[in-house]
């Protein structure tokens, strides 16, 4: 899904700054993610997904479709269940 991050952010009624604050990252980084300039690391991806109430694979299906297989449960529990 192209621009899924923007879609889910706007669906929640959040500005770039509000999402950045809640996900503990910067507004410019959120903008870069929305414009496909970067692929987020797991920690940031999980934080953003948790704020938006979706799975990482809902936002970045090509990058996080099988994340649970490659990441241990200890790490998943540290950022919350997806």
C-alpha positions in Angstrom: 0.0 0.0 0.0 1.6 3.2 -1.1 1.6 6.0 1.5 0.1 3.7 4.1 1.8 5.5 7.0 0.3 8.8 5.9 -3.1 7.1 5.5 -3.1 5.6 9.0 -1.7 8.9 10.5 -4.4 11.0 9.0 -7.0 8.3 9.9 -6.0 8.8 13.5 -6.2 12.6 13.0 -2.5 13.1 13.9 -0.1 15.7 12.6 3.5 14.7 11.7 4.6 16.3 14.9 2.1 14.5 17.1 3.0 11.2 15.6 6.7 11.9 16.0 6.2 13.0 19.6 4.2 9.9 20.5 6.6 7.5 18.7 9.7 9.2 20.2 11.2 10.3 16.9 11.4 13.4 14.8 8.9 15.1 12.6 11.4 15.1 9.7 12.0 11.4 10.1 8.2 10.7 9.9 8.0 12.8 6.8 10.9 10.9 5.2 9.2 7.6 6.0 5.9 8.8 4.5 7.8 9.8 1.4 9.7 6.4 1.1 13.1 8.0 1.7 13.9 5.5 4.5 12.8 2.1 5.8 12.5 2.3 9.6 14.3 0.0 12.0 12.3 -2.4 14.1 12.1 -0.2 17.2 10.8 2.8 15.4 8.5 0.7 13.2 6.9 -0.9 16.3 6.6 2.4 18.1 4.8 4.0 15.1 2.5 1.0 14.6 1.6 1.0 18.3 0.7 4.7 18.2 -1.4 4.1 15.2 -3.0 0.9 16.5 -1.9 -1.2 13.5 0.7 -3.9 12.7 4.0 -3.0 11.2 3.1 -5.1 8.2 0.0 -3.0 7.7 2.3 0.0 7.1 5.3 -1.6 5.5 4.1 -5.0 4.1 7.2 -5.6 2.0 9.5 -5.1 4.9 7.7 -6.5 8.0 5.5 -9.3 6.7 7.4 -12.1 8.6 8.9 -10.0 11.4 7.7 -12.3 14.2 9.7 -15.2 12.8 12.9 -13.2 12.7 12.5 -11.4 16.1 12.6 -13.1 19.4 9.6 -12.9 21.7 11.7 -11.1 24.3 12.2 -8.2 21.9 8.5 -8.2 20.8 7.3 -8.0 24.4 9.6 -5.0 25.0 7.7 -2.9 22.5 4.3 -4.4 22.9 2.4 -7.1 21.1 1.5 -6.4 17.5 
